[in-house]
Amino acid sequence: DVKAMDFPEASFDAVVDKATLDSVLVNMRDYLVGENSTANANKMISEVHRVLGKNGVYLVVSYGQPEFRLTYL
């Protein structure tokens, strides 16, 4: 579960996200913002931040427009 990862803090130097944030934010069945999507996205980003080292890099590959994704970063 990307919202509650089983890794210690600062475990990684990099995290590559290929549409994971998109999946958390969008209900793919009808392409609408999913229920609790904002809270889930914030939990996910908090976990990514937690498992990244001090100089870690979070690389996001997304189909979403920057103005709709940057608010979570």
C-alpha positions as YAML, in Angstrom:
chain: A
units: angstrom
residues:
- id: 1
  name: ASP
  ca: [0.00, 0.00, 0.00]
- id: 2
  name: VAL
  ca: [1.67, 3.19, -1.19]
- id: 3
  name: LYS
  ca: [-0.15, 5.09, 1.57]
- id: 4
  name: ALA
  ca: [1.49, 2.99, 4.32]
- id: 5
  name: MET
  ca: [4.78, 1.49, 3.12]
- id: 6
  name: ASP
  ca: [6.68, -1.11, 5.15]
- id: 7
  name: PHE
  ca: [10.09, 0.49, 4.67]
- id: 8
  name: PRO
  ca: [12.18, 2.32, 7.27]
- id: 9
  name: GLU
  ca: [12.64, 6.08, 6.98]
- id: 10
  name: ALA
  ca: [15.22, 7.26, 4.45]
- id: 11
  name: SER
  ca: [15.45, 3.84, 2.77]
- id: 12
  name: PHE
  ca: [15.80, 5.09, -0.80]
- id: 13
  name: ASP
  ca: [17.81, 7.59, -2.80]
- id: 14
  name: ALA
  ca: [15.13, 7.75, -5.51]
- id: 15
  name: VAL
  ca: [11.48, 6.90, -6.03]
- id: 16
  name: VAL
  ca: [10.12, 6.53, -9.57]
- id: 17
  name: ASP
  ca: [6.38, 7.01, -9.90]
- id: 18
  name: LYS
  ca: [4.97, 5.91, -13.25]
- id: 19
  name: ALA
  ca: [1.32, 6.95, -12.98]
- id: 20
  name: THR
  ca: [0.92, 5.86, -9.35]
- id: 21
  name: LEU
  ca: [-0.17, 9.33, -8.25]
- id: 22
  name: ASP
  ca: [-2.54, 9.39, -11.23]
- id: 23
  name: SER
  ca: [-4.06, 6.09, -10.13]
- id: 24
  name: VAL
  ca: [-4.56, 7.32, -6.58]
- id: 25
  name: LEU
  ca: [-6.24, 10.49, -7.81]
- id: 26
  name: VAL
  ca: [-8.48, 9.09, -10.53]
- id: 27
  name: ASN
  ca: [-11.27, 6.55, -10.49]
- id: 28
  name: MET
  ca: [-10.38, 4.78, -13.74]
- id: 29
  name: ARG
  ca: [-13.86, 3.32, -14.22]
- id: 30
  name: ASP
  ca: [-15.39, 6.65, -15.08]
- id: 31
  name: TYR
  ca: [-12.31, 8.92, -15.24]
- id: 32
  name: LEU
  ca: [-13.49, 11.11, -12.39]
- id: 33
  name: VAL
  ca: [-11.68, 12.16, -9.27]
- id: 34
  name: GLY
  ca: [-12.03, 9.22, -6.92]
- id: 35
  name: GLU
  ca: [-13.55, 9.22, -3.46]
- id: 36
  name: ASN
  ca: [-11.03, 10.39, -0.81]
- id: 37
  name: SER
  ca: [-8.52, 10.96, -3.61]
- id: 38
  name: THR
  ca: [-7.00, 14.12, -2.14]
- id: 39
  name: ALA
  ca: [-6.50, 12.55, 1.28]
- id: 40
  name: ASN
  ca: [-5.07, 9.39, -0.29]
- id: 41
  name: ALA
  ca: [-2.70, 11.37, -2.53]
- id: 42
  name: ASN
  ca: [-1.48, 13.36, 0.47]
- id: 43
  name: LYS
  ca: [-0.88, 10.13, 2.43]
- id: 44
  name: MET
  ca: [1.03, 8.71, -0.52]
- id: 45
  name: ILE
  ca: [3.24, 11.79, -0.90]
- id: 46
  name: SER
  ca: [3.91, 11.80, 2.84]
- id: 47
  name: GLU
  ca: [5.05, 8.19, 2.64]
- id: 48
  name: VAL
  ca: [7.27, 8.88, -0.37]
- id: 49
  name: HIS
  ca: [8.83, 11.76, 1.54]
- id: 50
  name: ARG
  ca: [9.33, 9.53, 4.59]
- id: 51
  name: VAL
  ca: [11.14, 6.74, 2.71]
- id: 52
  name: LEU
  ca: [13.35, 9.09, 0.69]
- id: 53
  name: GLY
  ca: [16.79, 9.96, 1.99]
- id: 54
  name: LYS
  ca: [17.79, 13.55, 2.78]
- id: 55
  name: ASN
  ca: [18.90, 14.23, -0.82]
- id: 56
  name: GLY
  ca: [16.44, 11.81, -2.39]
- id: 57
  name: VAL
  ca: [14.71, 12.38, -5.71]
- id: 58
  name: TYR
  ca: [11.04, 11.75, -6.48]
- id: 59
  name: LEU
  ca: [10.50, 11.34, -10.23]
- id: 60
  name: VAL
  ca: [6.87, 11.50, -11.33]
- id: 61
  name: VAL
  ca: [5.74, 10.37, -14.79]
- id: 62
  name: SER
  ca: [2.14, 11.53, -15.16]
- id: 63
  name: TYR
  ca: [-0.45, 12.17, -17.82]
- id: 64
  name: GLY
  ca: [-2.02, 14.84, -15.59]
- id: 65
  name: GLN
  ca: [-1.55, 18.52, -16.25]
- id: 66
  name: PRO
  ca: [1.11, 20.11, -14.02]
- id: 67
  name: GLU
  ca: [-1.35, 22.52, -12.42]
- id: 68
  name: PHE
  ca: [-3.35, 19.52, -11.15]
- id: 69
  name: ARG
  ca: [-0.34, 17.53, -9.90]
- id: 70
  name: LEU
  ca: [1.99, 20.17, -8.47]
- id: 71
  name: THR
  ca: [-0.39, 20.95, -5.61]
- id: 72
  name: TYR
  ca: [0.46, 17.52, -4.15]
- id: 73
  name: LEU
  ca: [4.20, 18.04, -4.47]
...
